[in-house]
Amino acid sequence: MASEVPSFSDQSTIRASDDQVSSNVGDEAVILDLSEGTYFSLDSIGAHIWKLIQEPITLNQLIDQLTKDYQVDRVTCKEDVVVLLREMYENNLIEVESE
């Protein structure tokens, strides 16, 4: 299990962990955590977020991109994305560097 979940600020840098493999299945993504041997699935929006965090990206940049790609207001987008990122962090799927 990951350590305490970080607080996510606009300048937090997020990226996919090295200790996983993933594959696209249609519009969705399937991720295998190599350290635990568990797998996770993401719907099409989650899969898009997963694609965007393969390289380091700040939360602010991620939200900017998602509000361009989808018809969603910034506040709702950030709230929803942080929920997903916390879950990913708790399952060792992402690394977060907070400023």
N, C-alpha and C positions, 0 to 999 in steps of 0.2 A: 504494500500500500504506500502511496506517496506521502510525503510529509504534509504538514499543515497546508491547507489550500491558501495560496496567496491572494491578496486583494488585487483586483485587476484595475489598474489606472489606464488612462488613455495612452500613456507611454510604455506600458508593459509590452515586452517583446515576447511573442509566442511563436513556437515552432513545433512541428511533429517530433516526437521522440525517435531516437535511432533504434530503439529496442522493439520495433514493430515492423510488420509488413502489411501492405494494403493492396486492394484490388477493386476496380470498378466493376459493378455488376449492373448493367443497364445504367440508370440514372443514380443508382445508389452506390455506396462504398462499404466494403467489408474490411475490417482491421483485425489483425491477429497480434495480440500482445505476446511477444516471444518469451518474456520472463515468466509469465503466469500461465501461458498456454490457453488464454481465453480470447474469444473473439467478440467483436462488436459490429453492429451494422448501423449505417447512417442513411437517412432518407436523402432525397436529391439536394435539399438545401444544406444539410449537414455534410454531404459529400462535396459540395461546392466550397464550403468553409474548409474542409479537410484539404482540398486541393490548394487553397490559398495559403495555408499554414505549412506547406512543405518546405518553404524557405522562411527565415525569420521575418516577421511582420509585426508592427505595433498594433495594439488594439484599435487605436484611432485609424490607422490605415485600413485595417480589416473592415471596420464599420463604414468608412468612406466607400470602399469597394462594394460592399453589400447593399448600401443604400442606392448606389448607382445601378446595381444589377437587379434589384427587386423594388417593388413599390411598397416601401416601409419607411416610417419615420425613424429618425436617428435614435430617439429615446427607446422606443420599443425594440428596435434592432439590437441596441447595446444590451438591454436587459435580457433578451432571449439568447444572444450570443454568449454572454457571461455565464448563464446557466449551463449551456453546452460545454463551454471551456472548463468550468469547474468540474463537471462530470468527467471530461477527458483527463484532466489533471489527476483527479482522484483515482483514475484507472491507469495511470502512468503512460498515457498516450501522447501527452504534450509536455514540453518544458517551458517555463515562464521565467523571464527575468524582469523584475520590477525595478522601476527607476526610483 
